[in-house]
Amino acid sequence: MRSLSVTADGAVFSFVAHGQRWEEPAKKCTVCHGDGERMAERPVVDYVNGGFLSEVNVTCEDCEGYGYVPDHGQEEE
């Protein structure tokens, strides 16, 4: 199980598995900017005009809707 605690000092993910609990620091998601949702394009079929793309809100895949991702410190590219 995973939960998120956000305070004025920062955010922390809490994980519980096999009777053990551990915490991991978190940072705001760079894809959705902490909203947990992002805009995506969805195709709409229109047999007369050929169709078009409609913008819809979808759950962010990177943060799974939490708005935060685990902070692993400095990552090498």
C-alpha positions in Angstrom: 0.0 0.0 0.0 1.2 3.5 -0.8 0.1 6.8 0.6 1.3 10.4 0.3 1.8 12.9 3.1 2.2 16.6 2.1 3.4 19.2 4.7 4.8 22.7 4.5 8.3 21.1 4.7 7.8 18.8 1.8 6.1 15.5 0.7 6.8 11.9 1.8 5.5 8.6 0.3 4.7 5.9 2.9 4.9 2.3 1.8 3.6 -0.7 3.7 4.3 -4.2 2.6 4.8 -7.6 4.4 4.2 -5.9 7.8 7.0 -3.3 7.3 6.7 0.4 6.7 9.2 2.7 5.1 9.1 6.3 3.8 10.6 7.9 0.7 10.9 11.7 0.0 8.8 13.0 -2.9 8.9 15.9 -5.3 6.3 17.5 -7.5 5.7 15.7 -10.8 7.3 17.5 -13.8 4.8 16.2 -16.2 1.5 17.4 -14.6 3.1 20.0 -12.3 1.5 18.5 -9.2 -2.1 18.4 -10.5 -2.3 14.6 -11.0 -3.9 15.1 -14.4 -2.6 16.3 -17.8 -4.1 17.1 -21.1 -4.2 14.5 -23.8 -5.6 14.2 -27.3 -8.4 11.7 -28.0 -9.5 10.9 -31.6 -13.1 11.5 -32.4 -14.6 9.7 -35.5 -16.5 11.9 -37.9 -17.3 10.1 -41.1 -18.3 13.2 -43.0 -15.3 15.5 -42.2 -12.7 12.8 -41.5 -12.5 13.2 -37.8 -10.6 15.4 -35.3 -8.7 15.3 -32.1 -10.4 16.4 -28.9 -8.4 17.5 -25.7 -9.4 15.6 -22.5 -8.0 15.4 -19.0 -6.4 12.1 -18.2 -4.6 10.8 -15.1 -0.9 11.4 -15.2 1.0 8.1 -15.9 4.2 9.3 -14.2 2.8 10.1 -10.8 -0.4 7.9 -11.0 -2.6 10.8 -10.1 -0.7 11.7 -6.8 0.9 14.8 -8.2 4.2 13.8 -6.7 6.9 11.3 -7.7 9.6 9.7 -5.5 12.7 11.9 -5.1 15.8 9.9 -5.8 18.1 12.9 -5.5 20.5 13.8 -8.3 19.9 11.5 -11.3 22.5 11.1 -14.0 21.4 11.5 -17.6 
